[in-house]
Amino acid sequence: MTPELIATDVDGTLIGEDESITPRTRSAVLAAVDAGAKFVLATGRPPRWVHPVVDELGFAPMAVCANGAVIYDPATDRVLSVRTLSTDRLAELAEIANRVIPGAGLAVERIGESAHDAATPQFVSAPGYEHAWLNPGNTEVSVEDLLSAPAIKLLIRKVGARSSDMAAELSKHIGLQGDITFSTDNGLIEVVPLGISKATGVEEVARPHGIGQEGVVAFGDMPNDIPMLRWAGLGVAMANGHPEAIGAADEVTAPNYEDGLARVLERWWQSK
């Protein structure tokens, strides 16, 4: 059956390390969209990091951001829906993180009404937090201030650690406080509101169009993609992906740098 909706992770799946989309992958996506398929970005990125991807694509699809916590429309620069961790949950999670992962740094992602809402400092970190990427654009505050407002996700960072090891330890202590995931194995854990994932975000976007999971093909490469890969009618992992993501998928395609996503889409849509 020809998919009605394509949902794809961004980093390691749609784009390469140079932040670009290959011509073949872009053409395959555009062919599908021209034929009437819906296209959705499903990413751990916050909305403010979506526009470079939109520029690469050449059009502005709906975006499931922050691992499902935010639905964002880049065409209008509007945040459409938000799920947050309450201040009570953040305090519980911070206590667990400090106890279970000694020396870990904490940061949170907050959200305003648009991608760059100047009234809301969006990436806020506690003193001593060491970033996992370049040019993070953070605002450093006290731990008390960090935990003083709801957030779409909590980041727990331990330099030199493996994210998979951190997740294994934290999962022994975090239950109803939130859901643990990670999109890099470089010592960074993301905690989102309980029951929220890329799968719930994509379902929220698909539902108004009358599209069920059987009409969705999803692409991903990391553990934060697993719920979406399992939920979709066809879940496709990239060959460059994490073993857990590959194990959760219905099939494995070529790596992102060898147009793995395009190779699957071309079964149904041939670019001109």
DAMO-V327966 format. One record per backbone hydrogen bond with DSSP energy under -1.0 kcal/mol. NH is the residue of the N-H (numbers start at 1). CO is the residue of the C=O. If there is no record, write none. Layout:
BEGIN
nh/co
NH/CO
NH/CO
END
This chain:
BEGIN
nh/co
4/215
5/215
6/38
7/217
8/40
9/219
12/15
13/10
14/10
15/10
16/20
19/16
26/22
27/23
28/24
29/25
30/26
31/27
32/28
33/29
34/30
35/31
36/33
37/32
38/4
40/6
41/62
42/8
43/64
49/46
50/47
53/50
54/50
55/51
56/52
57/53
58/54
63/72
64/41
65/70
66/45
67/43
68/65
69/66
70/65
71/81
72/63
73/78
77/73
78/73
79/113
80/71
81/71
83/69
85/151
90/86
91/87
92/88
93/89
94/90
95/91
96/92
97/93
98/94
99/95
100/96
101/97
104/101
105/157
107/155
108/124
109/153
110/122
117/114
120/117
124/108
125/139
126/106
129/126
139/123
141/125
146/142
147/143
148/145
151/85
152/109
153/109
154/191
155/107
156/189
157/105
158/187
161/158
166/162
167/163
168/164
169/165
170/166
171/167
172/169
173/170
174/170
179/192
181/190
189/156
190/181
191/154
192/179
196/193
201/197
202/198
203/199
204/200
205/201
206/202
207/203
209/206
210/207
211/206
215/212
216/213
217/5
218/234
219/7
220/236
224/182
225/222
226/223
229/225
230/226
231/227
232/228
233/213
234/216
236/218
237/251
238/220
239/253
241/238
242/221
246/242
247/243
248/244
250/235
251/235
253/237
258/255
259/256
260/255
263/259
264/260
265/261
266/262
267/264
268/265
269/265
END
